[in-house]
């Protein structure tokens, strides 16, 4: 077998490293229901900013009963960080409780949006 040209071997090594990074990430999906003083305090914008900074996909929206609902998709460790930020919320918010349901990663979410 002829030797692999250096540039091709570098590409293969880079691909293998990228594959290792992807496989070491535990892809997950979390569905959150947030209770407390979380509407009218920019909670949805705060949540979107947290998700974008962490590179997560999903959405957030207000519910008619005063709760906020959110879905995060991405690396489980990063989702856990996002949930911790959501427990604090923006200035003016008071979070009583967050119900987190872990689901299988779907890959359907593209970017992060505020739903109305």
Biotite code that builds the C-alpha atoms (Angstrom):
import biotite.structure as struc

atoms = struc.array([
    struc.Atom([0.000, 0.000, 0.000], chain_id="A", res_id=1, res_name="UNK", atom_name="CA", element="C"),
    struc.Atom([1.475, 3.397, -0.977], chain_id="A", res_id=2, res_name="UNK", atom_name="CA", element="C"),
    struc.Atom([2.065, 5.929, 1.812], chain_id="A", res_id=3, res_name="UNK", atom_name="CA", element="C"),
    struc.Atom([-0.728, 8.410, 2.444], chain_id="A", res_id=4, res_name="UNK", atom_name="CA", element="C"),
    struc.Atom([0.278, 11.950, 1.492], chain_id="A", res_id=5, res_name="UNK", atom_name="CA", element="C"),
    struc.Atom([0.884, 14.149, 4.525], chain_id="A", res_id=6, res_name="UNK", atom_name="CA", element="C"),
    struc.Atom([-2.020, 16.485, 3.794], chain_id="A", res_id=7, res_name="UNK", atom_name="CA", element="C"),
    struc.Atom([-4.457, 13.576, 3.532], chain_id="A", res_id=8, res_name="UNK", atom_name="CA", element="C"),
    struc.Atom([-3.148, 11.973, 6.739], chain_id="A", res_id=9, res_name="UNK", atom_name="CA", element="C"),
    struc.Atom([-3.648, 15.317, 8.535], chain_id="A", res_id=10, res_name="UNK", atom_name="CA", element="C"),
    struc.Atom([-7.233, 15.454, 7.271], chain_id="A", res_id=11, res_name="UNK", atom_name="CA", element="C"),
    struc.Atom([-7.874, 11.913, 8.467], chain_id="A", res_id=12, res_name="UNK", atom_name="CA", element="C"),
    struc.Atom([-6.386, 12.685, 11.897], chain_id="A", res_id=13, res_name="UNK", atom_name="CA", element="C"),
    struc.Atom([-8.491, 15.866, 12.157], chain_id="A", res_id=14, res_name="UNK", atom_name="CA", element="C"),
    struc.Atom([-11.617, 13.929, 11.189], chain_id="A", res_id=15, res_name="UNK", atom_name="CA", element="C"),
    struc.Atom([-10.853, 11.264, 13.797], chain_id="A", res_id=16, res_name="UNK", atom_name="CA", element="C"),
    struc.Atom([-10.353, 13.918, 16.510], chain_id="A", res_id=17, res_name="UNK", atom_name="CA", element="C"),
    struc.Atom([-13.635, 15.582, 15.531], chain_id="A", res_id=18, res_name="UNK", atom_name="CA", element="C"),
    struc.Atom([-15.362, 12.203, 15.675], chain_id="A", res_id=19, res_name="UNK", atom_name="CA", element="C"),
    struc.Atom([-13.961, 11.626, 19.161], chain_id="A", res_id=20, res_name="UNK", atom_name="CA", element="C"),
    struc.Atom([-15.229, 15.033, 20.284], chain_id="A", res_id=21, res_name="UNK", atom_name="CA", element="C"),
    struc.Atom([-18.690, 14.342, 18.912], chain_id="A", res_id=22, res_name="UNK", atom_name="CA", element="C"),
    struc.Atom([-18.894, 10.886, 20.477], chain_id="A", res_id=23, res_name="UNK", atom_name="CA", element="C"),
    struc.Atom([-17.671, 12.163, 23.850], chain_id="A", res_id=24, res_name="UNK", atom_name="CA", element="C"),
    struc.Atom([-20.571, 14.637, 23.907], chain_id="A", res_id=25, res_name="UNK", atom_name="CA", element="C"),
    struc.Atom([-23.692, 13.188, 25.491], chain_id="A", res_id=26, res_name="UNK", atom_name="CA", element="C"),
    struc.Atom([-26.457, 14.577, 23.305], chain_id="A", res_id=27, res_name="UNK", atom_name="CA", element="C"),
    struc.Atom([-29.629, 15.186, 25.286], chain_id="A", res_id=28, res_name="UNK", atom_name="CA", element="C"),
    struc.Atom([-32.910, 17.048, 25.360], chain_id="A", res_id=29, res_name="UNK", atom_name="CA", element="C"),
    struc.Atom([-34.457, 18.642, 28.440], chain_id="A", res_id=30, res_name="UNK", atom_name="CA", element="C"),
    struc.Atom([-38.025, 19.903, 28.759], chain_id="A", res_id=31, res_name="UNK", atom_name="CA", element="C"),
    struc.Atom([-38.440, 22.525, 31.493], chain_id="A", res_id=32, res_name="UNK", atom_name="CA", element="C"),
    struc.Atom([-41.483, 23.958, 33.233], chain_id="A", res_id=33, res_name="UNK", atom_name="CA", element="C"),
    struc.Atom([-40.498, 26.989, 35.297], chain_id="A", res_id=34, res_name="UNK", atom_name="CA", element="C"),
    struc.Atom([-42.745, 28.293, 38.093], chain_id="A", res_id=35, res_name="UNK", atom_name="CA", element="C"),
    struc.Atom([-42.562, 31.578, 39.961], chain_id="A", res_id=36, res_name="UNK", atom_name="CA", element="C"),
    struc.Atom([-42.436, 35.250, 39.028], chain_id="A", res_id=37, res_name="UNK", atom_name="CA", element="C"),
    struc.Atom([-41.113, 34.508, 35.564], chain_id="A", res_id=38, res_name="UNK", atom_name="CA", element="C"),
    struc.Atom([-43.335, 36.487, 33.206], chain_id="A", res_id=39, res_name="UNK", atom_name="CA", element="C"),
    struc.Atom([-42.929, 40.189, 32.527], chain_id="A", res_id=40, res_name="UNK", atom_name="CA", element="C"),
    struc.Atom([-39.297, 40.142, 33.733], chain_id="A", res_id=41, res_name="UNK", atom_name="CA", element="C"),
    struc.Atom([-37.509, 39.282, 30.441], chain_id="A", res_id=42, res_name="UNK", atom_name="CA", element="C"),
    struc.Atom([-37.174, 35.637, 31.463], chain_id="A", res_id=43, res_name="UNK", atom_name="CA", element="C"),
    struc.Atom([-37.592, 34.341, 27.892], chain_id="A", res_id=44, res_name="UNK", atom_name="CA", element="C"),
    struc.Atom([-34.917, 36.697, 26.520], chain_id="A", res_id=45, res_name="UNK", atom_name="CA", element="C"),
    struc.Atom([-32.632, 35.716, 29.390], chain_id="A", res_id=46, res_name="UNK", atom_name="CA", element="C"),
    struc.Atom([-33.163, 32.021, 28.621], chain_id="A", res_id=47, res_name="UNK", atom_name="CA", element="C"),
    struc.Atom([-32.497, 32.546, 24.911], chain_id="A", res_id=48, res_name="UNK", atom_name="CA", element="C"),
    struc.Atom([-29.268, 34.419, 25.689], chain_id="A", res_id=49, res_name="UNK", atom_name="CA", element="C"),
    struc.Atom([-28.082, 31.631, 28.012], chain_id="A", res_id=50, res_name="UNK", atom_name="CA", element="C"),
    struc.Atom([-28.842, 28.989, 25.367], chain_id="A", res_id=51, res_name="UNK", atom_name="CA", element="C"),
    struc.Atom([-27.107, 30.897, 22.580], chain_id="A", res_id=52, res_name="UNK", atom_name="CA", element="C"),
    struc.Atom([-23.988, 31.490, 24.694], chain_id="A", res_id=53, res_name="UNK", atom_name="CA", element="C"),
    struc.Atom([-23.828, 27.783, 25.541], chain_id="A", res_id=54, res_name="UNK", atom_name="CA", element="C"),
    struc.Atom([-24.478, 26.690, 21.943], chain_id="A", res_id=55, res_name="UNK", atom_name="CA", element="C"),
    struc.Atom([-27.776, 24.970, 22.716], chain_id="A", res_id=56, res_name="UNK", atom_name="CA", element="C"),
    struc.Atom([-30.812, 24.649, 20.459], chain_id="A", res_id=57, res_name="UNK", atom_name="CA", element="C"),
    struc.Atom([-34.470, 24.777, 21.409], chain_id="A", res_id=58, res_name="UNK", atom_name="CA", element="C"),
    struc.Atom([-37.165, 27.244, 22.353], chain_id="A", res_id=59, res_name="UNK", atom_name="CA", element="C"),
    struc.Atom([-38.854, 29.058, 25.240], chain_id="A", res_id=60, res_name="UNK", atom_name="CA", element="C"),
    struc.Atom([-42.402, 30.398, 25.661], chain_id="A", res_id=61, res_name="UNK", atom_name="CA", element="C"),
    struc.Atom([-44.828, 31.787, 28.222], chain_id="A", res_id=62, res_name="UNK", atom_name="CA", element="C"),
    struc.Atom([-47.739, 29.604, 29.287], chain_id="A", res_id=63, res_name="UNK", atom_name="CA", element="C"),
    struc.Atom([-51.207, 30.916, 30.095], chain_id="A", res_id=64, res_name="UNK", atom_name="CA", element="C"),
    struc.Atom([-50.962, 29.727, 33.702], chain_id="A", res_id=65, res_name="UNK", atom_name="CA", element="C"),
    struc.Atom([-47.969, 31.995, 34.453], chain_id="A", res_id=66, res_name="UNK", atom_name="CA", element="C"),
    struc.Atom([-45.237, 29.396, 33.972], chain_id="A", res_id=67, res_name="UNK", atom_name="CA", element="C"),
    struc.Atom([-42.501, 29.445, 31.346], chain_id="A", res_id=68, res_name="UNK", atom_name="CA", element="C"),
    struc.Atom([-41.816, 26.360, 29.235], chain_id="A", res_id=69, res_name="UNK", atom_name="CA", element="C"),
    struc.Atom([-38.455, 25.693, 27.593], chain_id="A", res_id=70, res_name="UNK", atom_name="CA", element="C"),
    struc.Atom([-36.703, 22.963, 25.629], chain_id="A", res_id=71, res_name="UNK", atom_name="CA", element="C"),
    struc.Atom([-32.918, 22.662, 25.378], chain_id="A", res_id=72, res_name="UNK", atom_name="CA", element="C"),
    struc.Atom([-31.059, 20.325, 23.020], chain_id="A", res_id=73, res_name="UNK", atom_name="CA", element="C"),
    struc.Atom([-27.320, 19.745, 22.941], chain_id="A", res_id=74, res_name="UNK", atom_name="CA", element="C"),
    struc.Atom([-24.619, 18.451, 25.231], chain_id="A", res_id=75, res_name="UNK", atom_name="CA", element="C"),
    struc.Atom([-26.091, 17.278, 28.556], chain_id="A", res_id=76, res_name="UNK", atom_name="CA", element="C"),
    struc.Atom([-23.383, 19.048, 30.577], chain_id="A", res_id=77, res_name="UNK", atom_name="CA", element="C"),
    struc.Atom([-24.193, 22.347, 28.866], chain_id="A", res_id=78, res_name="UNK", atom_name="CA", element="C"),
    struc.Atom([-27.920, 21.804, 29.362], chain_id="A", res_id=79, res_name="UNK", atom_name="CA", element="C"),
    struc.Atom([-27.288, 21.281, 33.079], chain_id="A", res_id=80, res_name="UNK", atom_name="CA", element="C"),
    struc.Atom([-25.439, 24.627, 33.141], chain_id="A", res_id=81, res_name="UNK", atom_name="CA", element="C"),
    struc.Atom([-28.388, 26.288, 31.377], chain_id="A", res_id=82, res_name="UNK", atom_name="CA", element="C"),
    struc.Atom([-30.805, 24.844, 33.943], chain_id="A", res_id=83, res_name="UNK", atom_name="CA", element="C"),
    struc.Atom([-28.663, 26.279, 36.759], chain_id="A", res_id=84, res_name="UNK", atom_name="CA", element="C"),
    struc.Atom([-28.820, 29.718, 35.115], chain_id="A", res_id=85, res_name="UNK", atom_name="CA", element="C"),
    struc.Atom([-32.588, 29.322, 34.740], chain_id="A", res_id=86, res_name="UNK", atom_name="CA", element="C"),
    struc.Atom([-32.900, 28.593, 38.472], chain_id="A", res_id=87, res_name="UNK", atom_name="CA", element="C"),
    struc.Atom([-31.525, 32.094, 39.110], chain_id="A", res_id=88, res_name="UNK", atom_name="CA", element="C"),
    struc.Atom([-33.151, 33.912, 36.184], chain_id="A", res_id=89, res_name="UNK", atom_name="CA", element="C"),
    struc.Atom([-32.797, 37.574, 35.262], chain_id="A", res_id=90, res_name="UNK", atom_name="CA", element="C"),
    struc.Atom([-33.049, 40.463, 37.733], chain_id="A", res_id=91, res_name="UNK", atom_name="CA", element="C"),
    struc.Atom([-36.668, 40.804, 38.835], chain_id="A", res_id=92, res_name="UNK", atom_name="CA", element="C"),
    struc.Atom([-37.465, 37.111, 38.423], chain_id="A", res_id=93, res_name="UNK", atom_name="CA", element="C"),
    struc.Atom([-38.159, 34.772, 41.312], chain_id="A", res_id=94, res_name="UNK", atom_name="CA", element="C"),
    struc.Atom([-38.010, 31.086, 40.443], chain_id="A", res_id=95, res_name="UNK", atom_name="CA", element="C"),
    struc.Atom([-39.982, 28.824, 42.791], chain_id="A", res_id=96, res_name="UNK", atom_name="CA", element="C"),
    struc.Atom([-39.363, 25.544, 40.992], chain_id="A", res_id=97, res_name="UNK", atom_name="CA", element="C"),
    struc.Atom([-38.132, 24.034, 37.738], chain_id="A", res_id=98, res_name="UNK", atom_name="CA", element="C"),
    struc.Atom([-39.493, 20.686, 36.636], chain_id="A", res_id=99, res_name="UNK", atom_name="CA", element="C"),
    struc.Atom([-36.935, 19.075, 34.305], chain_id="A", res_id=100, res_name="UNK", atom_name="CA", element="C"),
    struc.Atom([-37.836, 16.099, 32.146], chain_id="A", res_id=101, res_name="UNK", atom_name="CA", element="C"),
    struc.Atom([-34.919, 14.480, 30.307], chain_id="A", res_id=102, res_name="UNK", atom_name="CA", element="C"),
    struc.Atom([-35.811, 13.163, 26.876], chain_id="A", res_id=103, res_name="UNK", atom_name="CA", element="C"),
    struc.Atom([-33.961, 11.566, 23.998], chain_id="A", res_id=104, res_name="UNK", atom_name="CA", element="C"),
    struc.Atom([-32.061, 13.908, 21.709], chain_id="A", res_id=105, res_name="UNK", atom_name="CA", element="C"),
    struc.Atom([-34.093, 14.527, 18.537], chain_id="A", res_id=106, res_name="UNK", atom_name="CA", element="C"),
    struc.Atom([-31.844, 16.891, 16.589], chain_id="A", res_id=107, res_name="UNK", atom_name="CA", element="C"),
    struc.Atom([-34.950, 18.659, 15.275], chain_id="A", res_id=108, res_name="UNK", atom_name="CA", element="C"),
    struc.Atom([-34.257, 21.974, 17.010], chain_id="A", res_id=109, res_name="UNK", atom_name="CA", element="C"),
    struc.Atom([-32.258, 24.451, 14.925], chain_id="A", res_id=110, res_name="UNK", atom_name="CA", element="C"),
    struc.Atom([-31.043, 27.519, 16.778], chain_id="A", res_id=111, res_name="UNK", atom_name="CA", element="C"),
    struc.Atom([-32.920, 28.861, 19.789], chain_id="A", res_id=112, res_name="UNK", atom_name="CA", element="C"),
    struc.Atom([-36.156, 30.820, 19.499], chain_id="A", res_id=113, res_name="UNK", atom_name="CA", element="C"),
    struc.Atom([-38.695, 32.592, 21.635], chain_id="A", res_id=114, res_name="UNK", atom_name="CA", element="C"),
    struc.Atom([-42.131, 31.230, 20.778], chain_id="A", res_id=115, res_name="UNK", atom_name="CA", element="C"),
    struc.Atom([-45.246, 33.342, 21.104], chain_id="A", res_id=116, res_name="UNK", atom_name="CA", element="C"),
])
